[in-house]
Amino acid sequence: MKVTVCRKEHFNAAHRLYNPAWSKSKNNDFFGKCSNPNFHGHNYELIVKLTGSINPETGYVYDMKVLSELIKKEILRKFDHRNLNLDTEEFKDLNPTAENIAMVIWDRLRGHIAPEYALSVTLFETERNFVEYNG
């Protein structure tokens, strides 16, 4: 039997959605306000889900303290209160859309979590707009 455990965190970051191969006009037409050259910010909500078997000795699927520390180390310390375009290597050449941010977060976590756990990342950019990535 598999059970999913979830950890919710938040971080604040600025970004600009922009395709350097396009003209300023095309970027503005497609990305709208999100293409502002002076950037804009979001209060991101992040949900990390791990699915696995319950350990009969502990009753846990995964130690949530360990998951919390992993998220802090790999995600929050890296992205919180940063300009994603300017302050992070991951987005120097990758448009920091919610989709791409979720994939980067998943990639940063996956290598630290044993393969027997299914990993899912849900990223809320706003209350109504969110993406989910399962690898």
VEXDREN-2710 file (C-alpha; in Angstrom, 1 decimal):
% VEXDREN-2710
k/r/px/py/pz
1/MET/0.0/0.0/0.0
2/LYS/1.3/3.4/-1.0
3/VAL/0.7/6.7/0.9
4/THR/1.5/10.2/-0.1
5/VAL/3.0/12.7/2.3
6/CYS/3.2/16.4/1.5
7/ARG/5.3/19.4/2.7
8/LYS/4.2/22.9/1.9
9/GLU/6.7/25.8/1.8
10/HIS/6.7/29.3/0.4
11/PHE/9.3/31.6/-1.2
12/ASN/9.3/35.0/-2.8
13/ALA/11.2/35.7/-6.0
14/ALA/11.3/38.1/-8.9
15/HIS/11.5/37.1/-12.6
16/ARG/11.0/38.3/-16.1
17/LEU/9.5/36.1/-18.8
18/TYR/11.3/36.8/-22.0
19/ASN/12.5/35.0/-25.1
20/PRO/15.7/36.7/-26.3
21/ALA/15.1/35.4/-29.9
22/TRP/12.0/37.5/-30.1
23/SER/11.5/41.2/-30.5
24/LYS/10.5/43.4/-27.6
25/SER/7.1/43.8/-29.2
26/LYS/6.6/40.0/-29.6
27/ASN/7.6/39.4/-26.0
28/ASN/5.2/42.1/-24.8
29/ASP/2.4/40.7/-26.9
30/PHE/3.0/37.1/-25.7
31/PHE/4.1/37.5/-22.1
32/GLY/2.3/40.9/-21.3
33/LYS/3.2/42.4/-17.9
34/CYS/5.3/39.4/-17.1
35/SER/7.9/40.6/-19.7
36/ASN/8.5/43.9/-17.9
37/PRO/12.3/44.6/-18.2
38/ASN/12.3/45.8/-14.5
39/PHE/11.0/42.3/-13.4
40/HIS/8.0/41.5/-11.2
41/GLY/7.6/39.2/-8.2
42/HIS/5.5/36.4/-6.8
43/ASN/4.8/34.8/-3.5
44/TYR/5.2/31.2/-4.5
45/GLU/3.6/28.3/-2.7
46/LEU/5.4/25.0/-3.1
47/ILE/4.1/21.6/-2.3
48/VAL/6.5/18.6/-2.4
49/LYS/4.8/15.2/-2.4
50/LEU/6.5/11.9/-1.7
51/THR/4.6/8.6/-2.3
52/GLY/5.9/5.4/-0.8
53/SER/5.3/2.6/1.6
54/ILE/4.8/3.1/5.3
55/ASN/7.8/1.9/7.3
56/PRO/6.5/-0.6/9.9
57/GLU/9.1/0.5/12.4
58/THR/8.4/4.2/12.4
59/GLY/4.9/4.5/10.9
60/TYR/6.3/7.1/8.5
61/VAL/6.5/7.1/4.8
62/TYR/9.3/9.7/5.0
63/ASP/10.6/11.8/7.9
64/MET/9.0/15.2/7.4
65/LYS/11.8/16.9/9.3
66/VAL/14.3/15.5/6.8
67/LEU/12.1/16.6/3.9
68/SER/11.7/20.1/5.4
69/GLU/15.5/20.5/5.8
70/LEU/16.1/19.3/2.2
71/ILE/13.7/21.8/0.8
72/LYS/15.3/24.6/2.8
73/LYS/18.8/23.6/1.7
74/GLU/18.1/22.9/-2.0
75/ILE/15.2/25.3/-2.8
76/LEU/14.5/28.1/-0.3
77/ARG/18.1/29.1/0.3
78/LYS/18.7/29.1/-3.4
79/PHE/15.6/30.9/-4.7
80/ASP/13.9/32.8/-1.8
81/HIS/14.2/36.6/-2.2
82/ARG/16.2/36.3/-5.4
83/ASN/15.8/37.5/-8.9
84/LEU/15.6/34.2/-10.7
85/ASN/16.9/35.7/-14.0
86/LEU/19.9/37.4/-12.5
87/ASP/20.8/35.6/-9.3
88/THR/20.6/31.9/-10.2
89/GLU/22.5/29.7/-12.6
90/GLU/19.5/27.6/-13.4
91/PHE/17.7/30.5/-15.1
92/LYS/20.5/32.3/-16.8
93/ASP/19.5/30.6/-20.1
94/LEU/16.1/29.2/-19.1
95/ASN/12.9/31.2/-19.1
96/PRO/11.7/31.2/-15.4
97/THR/8.1/30.2/-16.2
98/ALA/6.2/28.4/-13.4
99/GLU/6.6/25.2/-15.5
100/ASN/10.4/25.6/-15.7
101/ILE/10.7/26.5/-12.0
102/ALA/8.8/23.4/-11.0
103/MET/11.0/21.2/-13.2
104/VAL/14.2/22.8/-11.8
105/ILE/12.9/22.2/-8.2
106/TRP/12.0/18.6/-9.0
107/ASP/15.5/18.1/-10.5
108/ARG/17.2/19.7/-7.5
109/LEU/15.3/17.4/-5.0
110/ARG/15.3/14.1/-7.0
111/GLY/18.9/13.3/-6.5
112/HIS/18.6/13.5/-2.7
113/ILE/15.5/11.3/-2.4
114/ALA/15.7/7.5/-2.7
115/PRO/14.3/6.2/-6.0
116/GLU/11.6/4.1/-4.2
117/TYR/9.7/7.3/-3.5
118/ALA/7.7/8.9/-6.3
119/LEU/8.3/12.7/-6.2
120/SER/5.8/15.4/-7.3
121/VAL/6.2/19.1/-7.2
122/THR/3.3/21.5/-7.3
123/LEU/4.1/25.2/-7.6
124/PHE/1.5/27.9/-7.1
125/GLU/2.5/31.2/-8.8
126/THR/-0.8/32.8/-7.8
127/GLU/-3.9/31.4/-5.9
128/ARG/-5.4/30.4/-9.3
129/ASN/-2.3/29.5/-11.4
130/PHE/-0.2/26.5/-10.6
131/VAL/1.7/23.7/-12.2
132/GLU/2.5/20.2/-11.2
133/TYR/5.6/18.2/-12.3
134/ASN/6.1/14.5/-11.6
135/GLY/9.3/13.9/-13.5
END
